Amino acid sequence: MAQWDRELGLSKGVVKRRFELGYTIAKALQPKDLSNVVMLTYNGETLSTSAWARKLGIKQFTLAARIRKGWPVEKALTTPVG
């Protein structure tokens, strides 16, 4: 199930939770909806907010909140948390 999460672009445990909630196999294995994914470019590299968060070791929620508040991408990605 963890491999399915990774391959489908889902957070850890999503497929398992979907099965526990009674989703059909087809529904449980649907990939992440990419219509709301925000892509950020910094120093010539373009990644989603979740990929930047993983790469930088910060929470995706923190990064997304910074972008929603109108922070410039460079500041959002380089400002230490805490």
C-alpha positions in Angstrom: 0.0 0.0 0.0 2.9 2.4 0.7 4.2 1.8 -2.8 0.8 2.6 -4.2 0.8 5.9 -2.2 4.1 6.9 -3.7 3.3 5.9 -7.2 0.0 7.7 -7.2 1.4 10.8 -5.6 -0.6 10.4 -2.4 0.4 11.0 1.2 1.5 8.1 3.3 -1.3 5.8 4.3 -4.0 7.3 2.0 -4.6 4.0 0.1 -4.9 2.1 3.4 -7.4 4.7 4.8 -9.4 4.5 1.6 -9.7 0.8 1.9 -10.7 1.1 5.6 -13.4 3.5 4.6 -14.8 1.0 2.2 -13.7 2.6 -1.1 -13.8 0.3 -4.1 -10.5 -0.8 -5.5 -10.8 1.6 -8.4 -11.6 4.6 -6.1 -8.9 3.6 -3.6 -6.3 3.6 -6.3 -7.2 6.9 -7.9 -4.1 9.2 -8.2 -3.9 12.5 -6.5 -6.1 15.3 -8.1 -3.5 17.5 -9.7 -5.9 20.4 -10.5 -5.0 22.2 -7.3 -1.2 21.4 -7.2 0.9 24.6 -7.0 4.2 24.5 -8.8 7.0 26.8 -7.6 10.2 27.6 -9.5 13.3 28.7 -7.6 16.9 28.7 -9.0 15.7 27.1 -12.2 14.1 24.2 -10.5 10.3 23.7 -10.6 8.6 21.4 -8.0 5.2 21.2 -6.4 4.8 22.6 -2.9 4.8 19.1 -1.4 8.1 18.2 -3.3 9.7 21.5 -2.1 8.6 20.8 1.5 10.1 17.3 1.4 13.3 18.6 -0.2 13.7 21.4 2.4 12.4 19.4 5.4 9.5 21.7 6.2 5.8 21.0 6.5 3.8 21.4 3.3 1.2 23.3 5.3 3.8 25.9 6.3 5.0 26.4 2.7 1.5 26.5 1.3 0.4 29.1 3.9 3.4 31.3 3.1 2.4 31.2 -0.6 -1.2 31.9 0.1 -0.2 34.9 2.2 1.6 36.3 -0.8 5.2 35.6 0.2 7.7 35.7 -2.7 8.8 32.2 -3.7 12.4 32.8 -2.6 11.4 34.0 0.8 8.8 31.2 1.2 11.5 28.5 0.4 14.4 30.0 2.3 13.0 31.4 5.5 13.7 29.1 8.4 10.8 27.7 10.3 10.4 28.5 13.9 
